[in-house]
């Protein structure tokens, strides 16, 4: 069996570059933009049984990962909008593990989550592509660790998040 950390983080953990320039931000936005198409490609032909495959022992199923991405990315778009319209707002965390156990995540077909990701990312990417330098520096506060996160950093975190969960799906399809 593979190392559990490699199964948890198949592309590694997010690493913050020392300098975040326009070129890096554009690459990150492109990853966010192409994610709905990639996740749809990886999952659209899977049977119900295949959607129950896990990417690691005691990990989420492919179905749960797809629904998690929709839930997480909805929260992220809201966090961006809060940071753009308020002065360093404190965001509302949520228990992603508990959300993953809800019936709309654990048992519901993935088609609605895929449609949601498509529309959400279209709207989100438009917003991201139109942020100016000042807006990219705006921050929100994460109350669990009292960390201020700049929007330009959060773009990178979510580009990583897309690739991270896409790798989970690909690995689950192969079997760990």
ABEGO torsion letter per residue (X at the ends): XBBAAAAABAAEBBBBBABBBAAAAAAAAAAAAAAAAAAAAAAAABBAAAAABBABBGBBBAAAAAAAAAAAAAAAAAAAAAAAABBGBBBBBBBAAAAAABAAAAABBAAAAAAAAAAAAAAAAAAAAABBAAAAABBBBBAAAGBBBBAAAAAAAAAAAAAAAAAAAAAAAAEX
